[in-house]
Amino acid sequence: MASEKLDLENLSEESRHVIDLIKNKKHFLLSGGAGSGKTYSLVEVLKAVVCDSPSLNIGCITYTNAAVNEIEERISHDSLYVSTIHDFLWGNIKCFQSEIKETLIELINDSEQTKIKHPDSEVVSQDFFDDCDSIQYKEYLKLAKGIISHDEVIILASKMFEKYEKLCSITKDKYPFIFVDEYQDTDPLVVEILLEHLEKSTKDNVVGFFGDAMQSIYDSSVGNLDMYTKAEPPKVIEVLKLQNRRNPLKVINLANQLRTDGLIQKPSRDRSAPNMDENGEVKQGIVEFLFSSNDDLESVRRYLGWDFDNAELVKELHLTHSLISDKASFPELMRIYDKDKILEYIKNKIRKALERDEDQYDSTGKTLSQVIEYLGCPNPTDAQNNYINNYREYFELAKEQPYDQISKLYVDKEQLLDDKKNNIGDKSKLGSNRDDLVKHLFKIENCMRLYQSKKFNQFIKATDYSVTSVEDKIRLNEAIQSFEIQTDITIGEVIDLAHELGLVIKDDRLVRYVEDKYYLYKQVCEVNYQEFRNVFEYLEGYLPFSTQHKTKGAEFPNVLVVLDNGKWNQYNFKYLFERNGTDSVRQRSEKIFYVCCTRAKERLAVFFPNPSAQVIQTAVSWFGEDNVVNLDD
């Protein structure tokens, strides 16, 4: 306890401010820029609260299991409960089974709510869950059996906290303190629970948020707490953390020019900070803005001379996957998700032709083949025709599908490669566009890797296999041994084998996916499973190149940021440098660029192909004239 008191006496200034707010029962927000040590401050505050109120429970919620482990490694106490957001919410509602069942039925039957639906019907009766002893929270969805997964927990919890004041009181009694890490990525429903629904109870508690609005790069997250911090009087008090412990001075100076919220970072005064040299001086670092009249990345790599094969030393960041997928070796999956000309033909030729005749022809219940026979097969473009000829078996497959289903089938590479907030072993995150088939494959590969790396506790949590006895463990080991991936095994064979062994079962989502998207499912199932493993390794950061979203929270000695919009209209780096264009697009581009630049611990290079004069002028202002390099010279 003496060491705890010593820690209290040496709290940082911002942590002392936070502790004062806690003692006055004020909700707070600790805002800190990239590399500021927000997790350090969180742990510092946790230790102070534990020391001051050792008998009171603290709920600390964060996004990833990795973050949970990091916090638990730094502080452990009987009254401290660190968990993911999903686990925290489920832990608070799981005992109220009759209310859970009643609320689930209400949600299923709510026509305006689309996330929790029974696969077979729009409406269920009030006795729908009578045969279920209890609603269970697992890694998969089987609604008819009373099993929900992470995708349903936040929606269910939000509705229950809204409906039941007693639940709010019980939660505040249980957790007088609730702290949220990386708040900017939080689902708005979670913030609503903590700052609005809980307020229905007159009991006291303090909610604290830690994070950085400038690093909010996911559209479906809360982003900021302005509506609470800027209210009169403020409902949440903001405390600024201005130090930067990660980046060298030149990166800090660049990042400060990118921020729009008035938070100006300064190098840490701590001589042990990573951005300090052996003499206790802040490292200067290197920043460069590179441009050329083309998008030749090989010339960029040659100029920099970095070891681009070393994922620990170098990270090459792209906004989109288009420049990466070939190098990462999953061409068939990219063909299916990004280059399917059969679907393009159906939508652009057949559907448009049928729309002109819709008064004369009812496509209900008809196959694509029947519609084509009626229309007389509209002429495809040359590119569509070549694709159809090369993949004749898939055109025949498409013709067998219900027209009304396949003509509305939406396929996009983000359904395969979206990497927003997903980390190995973690639950599906807010904002992720991965489709249910890809999520299912991630569960399988994650289970295999956890077992192979002997992380058995995590494996048991991730798998659908139930272990209740020694015999179960023996059968599990035998099952895993039989699940050796052969070089020629297909994705479909892996899905079937995982289901048969009870490792990852085919749940409601996958069953519905097969019914609604069989044309897509059938093609993916015929691809070699090694291609998906390549997708997995790419998205989990095992390769030296990544998308800009994936790198959030990471840091590398050398970072190359490639400013190519990739025809993605949500972002436009020209808007960013020219200070024009749509506000939302510019702000989105600003934040992702800020996140990318602040990953660099030593050297940062930014490559902008074919820039305008205004782009170069802004680059000179931000990087300095000596650091703007024309690779064409």
C-alpha angles and dihedrals in degrees: 000000000000091000089050090054090049089053090051092053090052099047117143116255095254092048090052088052090051092049090053089053091049092051089052090049094243124151110237144192121209106202118193132165127234115308093010095126098248092162089052089053091047091054091044091054092044091054091048093051092046089051094047097041107020094164096053122087122241121202112205114186129187139159110253136044087231090059090047090053092047093054093044090052090056099044135016128180136151092241096048118092114188117185146138117275092254093051092046093053094044090048090058098047105031096091093058097075100159090051091047091053093046092048094046091053089049091052094045090053094044105107092201093055113078105170100074110048135144108246094227104041144019096226131040129191125250091254092056094116098035092109092052115089089205142346109257131204112219142148093274141042124248102153096177089057093047095254120137130178137210093283091065101040100079093047092047093046093047092054092047095049088048092051104038120056089181090061088054091052093047092050093049090048090051095044114031085171126043119178124189120204120208089009094178090072093051121122108253088234090063092052089047090053093050100041104029115019094044089052089070085077116074092215119111127251138145124230118198129189128201123191149074126275090204088065093054100117101155118089096211096054126092091255098192142002096230093130088061102034094045097043119114104270097016115245090202123036115220121219119190124221106199105178125102118205100172113049131067117243097264092053091047091052091050092047092051089058090053097052116095101185100075095252105136114189127216128196113266117261089215107112089209094058114120091241093058123091128223091273093056093254124129113256114247098212128188128273124180135177110208125190140169140170091258140037097249103148093182090068089051092051092047091051093051095044094205125151097257091180093065110086092188095057103031135039122185109199126203129178093224137028096241095097093042110044097078092052091047092054109234101119098147093052090048090050090054096044101034113018107040107139093178092069089043089054092049094050101037100037113018100035093046091048091049092049088063089056100035093117090059100039131048111203094191110130092002124127122231088252091058092049092050090049090052094047096042095240108288113234113266122219117260091259092048091047093050091050093048091050092049093048101033093148091059092048088054089048090051091051090057093057125094106269095223089055103044095040088061097041109127117202126177134164090240087069086064103032109027105134101178110146094331116135130173111283095009128119124256109288135219110270098024113139096192111130123238094259093055091045089053091052091049089055091053095048092044091053092051094049094047091052094045091051090049094242090143099163091055090043093055089051093049100046128076089222112113116224114193103140145024089261089057090054091051092050090047092054091049090049092051091048089054090050096074109145110233119210092247099042115124129225090248092054090050092051091050094046093049089051094047091050092048092238097120114001126207101258133191092279095054092044090052090045092055091049095047101035107028092140089060096037094052093053095047091049091058094055119101109262090230088073091061090047087056089052089050094051092047095050094043092057100251091130129070093243128064144158118267093247093056095056095063109126094015131103135203136181093238125031129183114191115198110204101208117135091206091213089295105143094198088074134041120173091188087064088051096053097036092045094227140094130070113348095224093049093046093048091048090051091047093055097046090048090050091051092049097048093049093057090077118101096178117358131024125188124182120195120200115180118211098358124187122239089257091054091053091047091054090046090055089051094049102035102027125251094266090056097054109093129189105209091197091069 
